[in-house]
Amino acid sequence: MPPSILTALGLAALALCLLLAAFLWFGRGPLQQANRYLAGFLLLTAVDVVGWLAPLLPEWLQAMLPWRLPLAFLQMPLLHAYGRQLCFPGRPMRRLWWLAGLQLLAVLVALLLGLRYRGGIDLPGLALHVQFYAYFIALVVLLRRYRRVYAQTCSNPGSITGPWLTAVLVVSFVAHGLVLTKWLVAFAGPARWFGAMQVSVGFSALLILAALTLVALLRQHWFLGVPVEADTLAPAATTAPPAPVDPADFVRLQTHMAEQRPYLDPDLNIRVLAAQMGMPQRALSQLINRSTGMHFYDFVNRHRVEHAARLLAEPAGQGITLVDLAMQVGFNSKSSFNSAFRKHQGSAPSVWRNQQASSATD
């Protein structure tokens, strides 16, 4: 492959990186801080992509290209910060930045002392790949924790944060696999393979950036208009012993659920219900968990399913579609309704309706 192909890919990728970074950095909205971490990641990606444009650069700038390596060690910390800010906004990140700073300093010292290559191995390059997989695992753990907390505090699994971060992780893993393969080929493979891998990495990077640009254009609310509830998703402190549960509070909660039917609101979360009950979120979470053995998500969905079961048992319920019924009782989708109904009633809603119709005719 001629170098001009890689240069053209580099120019296009650099332009997209800078465009996306500017959009994320200057865009206003509740996710501005998280977006700026992602913008920083893209800016460092742009710095890395400059290496593809080496034939177009003056000699003095080409001589500075090896010094891009220390900045590459800040990419994964910024991506991790983006994920943390999306999942648990407001949590301190001092340890993350201290660790990133130490890594940057260590690589700078290694370059200054001429310790980059030992035994034919690019030591900072190897460390960079190890760093990627370490932060990748940390992001997977973060995402699992977010999903667990979200399930405990929100009654409908409609947040885009989980699926979006999952997509980011999958794409990052696949893309880095190509980068790692190129790095290995550089040491052990034929020269023609290395050229082909360079172009493959360039095409994949451009494809990912183009896809991200389309997402930013078509789903701007994912970046600018999806607020993340800091106090709702913040994990509860575990240092204080749980307060005793008053059975009268649970009776009051059940009465509120039966009379006011807050579960019909598809956006109901623990913060809203706690405000309605006039009690702290943590106290309400403990009350539900210790009285029913359920998390908030299951507790609310059980009430929705019971309401749906009552409607299906009525003659008027025989003519309603399951999609309309799901929306009517507070679910966001038919699939989540079916899953919850099977969990709490032991059968699919269509089967339940047929059973009720058969019982009525007997």
N, C-alpha and C positions, 0 to 999 in steps of 0.2 A: 504494500500500500504506500503511495507517495506521501511525503510529509504534508503536502498541501491539504490532504483530506483531514488530517488531525488538526491542522491550523484552522481550517474552516469550521470544524466542529468546536474548536476552542473559542473562536469568535462568537459563534451563536450561543454557546453555553455561558460565556462571560456576560453577554448582553442580557440573557434571561436571569442570571444570578443577580445582577445589579438592579434589574427592573423589579424583580420580586422582593429583594431586600428593601428597596425604596418604598414599595407598597406596604410592606409589613412594618417598617420603621415609622412611617409617617401616618399610617392609618389610625384613626381614633376608634375607641371602643373599649368594652370591659376586658378584652383580652390583649390590650396593648403591650403590657409587660411581657407576656408570653411570646407575642409576635416579635418583639425586639430580640429575644433570645434566638428565635428562628432566623431573623434577619442577620444576626451576627454569624450564625452557622453558614448562611448563604454567602456572606461577604468573605469568610475564610475559604469557602469553596471556590469563590471567584479568584482569590489569591493563588490557590492551588492550580486552577485552570490556566493561569497566566503562563505556566510552564509549557503548555501546549503551543503557545505563540512565540516560542523562542526564536524561530527564524525571522520574525518581524521585529525583534527587540534589538536595541543597540548593545554593543559588547559590554559596556559597563553595567547594564541592567541584567544581561545574561549571567554575569559574574555573581550577581546577588541572588539568583534563583535558589541555590542550595539553602539559603537562610529562610526559605518558606517553611522548612520542616518543623521548627519549633511551634509555629502558629498552627500547624495541623493538629497538634496535641490539644488545642482548645476547641476543636470542632465537636467532639463527643461530649465534653462537659457542657457546651452550649445546648446541644440537642437534649441532654438529660435535664438541664434547667428548663427547657421548653416543656418537656413532659411533666416535670414537677409543678411548674406554674399552672399548667392546664388542669392537672388532677387535684392538687392541694395548694391553691393560691394563698399567698401570705406566709407560708412557712419559710423560716430562715434557711439560707443556703451558704452560710459562711464556710462550712466544712468543704462543700463542693468547690468553692472558689479557691480555698487554701490548697486543696489537693491539686487543682488544675494549675495553680501558680507554681507549685513545687515541680510538677512534671515539666512545665515550660522551662524552668530554671535548670533542671537536670539536663535537658536536651541541649540547651544553650552552652552549658559547661562542656558537654561531650563534644560539641562541634568546635568550640574554641580550643580544646586540648587535642583535637585531631583523633578522637576516639570513635569515629563513626563506623569504621570497618575493622573487624577483628576476625581473623581466620576466614576471610572472604565473605563474612556475613555482615549485612547492614544492620547494626545493632539498634539504632533509633527506629529504623523501618520495622524491624521485628517488634520492638516495643509498641509501635503505633498500632500494629495489628492486634497485639495482646490487649492494648487499651480499648480498642473497639469492642472486642467480645466481652470484656469486663463491664463496660458501660451498657452494652446490649443486654446482658443478664440483669443488670441493675434496673434497666427500663422495663424489662419483662416483670420483675418483682414489683416495681412501682405500679404497673398497669393492673396486675392481679389485686394488689391492695386497693387500688381505686375502685375496681369492680365490686370488691367485697363491701367496701364502705358505701358505695352508691346503692347497692342492693339493700343495705340496711336502712338507708335514709330516704330513698325515693321510691315512689310506688309504681312507676312505669319505667322500664328500661329504654327510654327514648333518647338518652344523651348521645351526641355524636362523638364525644371525646374518646370513648373506648374504641369504637370501630376506626376512628381516624388515626389514633396512635398505633393501633394494631397494623393498619395499612402502612404507616410510616416505618414501623419496625420490620415488617416483612420486606418492603422495598429496600430498606437499608441493608438488611441481611443479604439479600440476593446481589445487590450492587457491590457490596464489599467482598462477596465471594469472587466476583470478577477481578476486583482490584488485587485480592490476595493471590489469585491465579497468575495474574500478570507479574506480580512481585516474585513469585516462585519461578516463573519462566525466565525472568531476567537473570537468575542465577544458574538454572539447570537446563533450560530449554534452548532450542535453536534460535538464532537471531530473527529468522522470518516469523517464528511463532510470536516473538515479543512484539513485532510490529503489528501483527494481526490482533493481538490482545490489546494493544494501545488503542487501536481504532474501535475495537469492541467496547472497551471501557468508555471511550468518547461518545459512541452512539448511545450507549445505555444512559450515560449522564445527561445527554441532551434530551433523550426521551423522557426521563424522569422529570427534568426541569420543565419540559413542555407540558407534561401532565399536571404538574403542580401549578403552572401558570393557568391552565384551563380550569382547574379547581378554584383558584383564586378569582377568576372571572365569573364563573358560573355559580359558585357557592361562597360569595363574599361574606355571608353571615357566619360561616364557619370560623372565619378569622376575626370579624369585626363585631358581630352582633349576637354572639352566644355567651351570655354571662355565666360565669362559674360561681356557684355559691360557696364562698370561702368558709363560712361558719357551718354550712350544711354538710360539706364534705370533709371537714377537718376531723381527723381521727380523735376519738375521745381519749382523754388522759387516763392512764392506767395506774397512776401512783396512788390516788385516793381510793379507799375502800368503797364499794357500792352502798348507797343508802338503802335502808329497809323499805320495802314496798308496802304501801297501805292498800289493803283490799278495796277500801272505799273508792280509791282513785281509779281502780280498774272498773268498778261498777259504773262510775261516772263516765269513764271513757266508752264503755260499751253502750251506755245510754245515749251518749253524744253520737256515736256511730249509727245507732238505730234511728234516732230522731232527726238528726241534721243531715245524715248521709254524706259526709264530706268525701267519701271514697268515690263518688260519682265524678269528681273533678279529676281528669286524667293527669293533671300537673301537681297533684297533691304530693307534698313531701313532708318530712318530719318537722321541719321548721314551721310550716304553716299549721300543721295539726297541733304542735306544741303551743303555738300562739292562741289557737282556738280554745285549748284546754287551760291556758294560763299557767303553764309549767315549763321548766327548762327542757331543752331537747334531750339532754342526757338522761334526765329523770324519766321522760316519756319512753325513751328507748329501753331503759332498764325495766320499766313497768310492763311493757309489751313482752320483752324477752323472758322475764322471770315469771310472768303470769300465764303465758301461752307457749313458751318455748320457741317462739317464732321471731324472726326479724321483722322490722317495720314493713318491708316489701311484701312478705308473705301474709302478714296480718291484714293489710289493706286489701290485698287480692282475694283473701278468703271472704271478706265481706262483699266484694264485687261478685265473686262466684256464687255466693249464697243468694244475692239479689237476682242474678241471672237465672239461677235454678228456680226461684219462685216465679219469675216471669215465664219461664218455659213450661211450668206446670199449669199455668192458666190457659184457658182456651184461646185468648187473644195472642198468646205467645207462640201458637202454632204457625202463624202466618208471617212472623217477623224473620228476616234473614239473620244469620249468625253475625255477619259483619255489622249490621245495624245494632244488634243486641250488644255486641262487644263495645261499640262506641257509646251506647246508651248507659252502660254500667261503669264506664270509666277506663276501659282499655284503649290503647292507641292502635292496636292491630289485631287482626283475627288470630294470627299465630300465637301471640302472647296470651290471648283469651283462651285458646284451645289448650295451651300448655298448663295454664293455671287451673282450668276447669278439670282437666284430667288429674292434676295433683290433689285437688281438694274434694272432688266428687267421685273420683275413681273411674270415670268414663268420659268420652268425648261429649261435647254439648249436643251434637246431633243424635247420638245414641240415647242420651238422657231424655231428650225431647220425645223420641220415639217410644221410650219406655213409659213416659208420662201419658202419652196419647193412648197406648195400649191399656194402661191401667184405667183410664177414664172410660174406655169402651167396654171393659169387662163387667 
